[in-house]
């Protein structure tokens, strides 16, 4: 089992998964975009600007999910010193940053016509900005610190400290009065979003997930190649 | 697998995270008032310390049939279904500013019941539905 997840063996599996995702990605992208941009109805209040949500919401989810996994793997790495986790984190971080920026920017574009403002310092928006800074700090720590074991230590600390921010982002709209609306989709109880809009949202989530998986696998592959170039046989 | 070193690290991390959580929790509690993006009419009316003329944000629902627009001014009532405050505003309102919808007004209190807004933001709720469905719901009522 441990042999299977060692970087040298996993390399060939990665190749296969990348090829598979590549083969289905554009088809699913096309279907989802058709649903999101053409087939789904406009909102009764916002009109067509509701379509921004189909990118905004999945981006925010993926940004949070990426950070959670980085923090989780950082904790495991800190305790058990498994270097492979660091390679995985290194590959996840840019995706998380990308989607955080995407969520903030699309939210801003949506906020202008609906709220009447590009940016407000409300709890949800601010905590999302803080998440962005944690991502930037994390990536900078990896990139700028030359001594690798020190880089791992510093980046792990940043990731673990930033983990506190995740529940704050999630529950900021419930704990405090915010301009940002509360969650429409709840795991328990009924969602306040109509099925004809939930469908394209979930499809777009699938597309963006596939995209992030693709980027992650490609980056992870590069990291493994880089390791091998350094002639380190064992992790 | 759990050597002494590993156990020490787990202990250290648990302590670290616990302290961090407690710290953030108290920070949030202290800052609680500042973290609120807006105050509701009840907050303003029941709280004696609110200074008249101080810049604040007021949020709530726009009361039904309360919007009165004249040539240079728009007046409406913000309610949280317990208390209400009259708001007067000069300027353009966002598209989603409607009766019985959320709104946040930025400005100051002129007196206990009268608010002068410099800026009005619409607050969207979490409901998303196609226009046809809205008609159906409206007719059913």
Interface residues (C-beta under 8 A of the other chain):
Chain A: X41 X42 X43 X44 X45 X46 X50 X53 X75 X78 X79 X80 X113 X114 X115 X116 X117 X120 X121 X122 X123 X160 X161 X163 X164 X168 X175 X176 X177 X178 X179 X181 X182 X183 X184 X192 X193 X194 X196 X197
Chain B: X6 X9 X10 X13 X16 X17 X20 X21 X24 X28 X32 X35 X36 X37 X38 X39 X40 X59 X93 X94 X95 X96 X97 X98 X101 X104 X119 X120 X121 X122 X123 X124 X125 X126 X127 X128 X129 X130 X131 X132 X133 X134
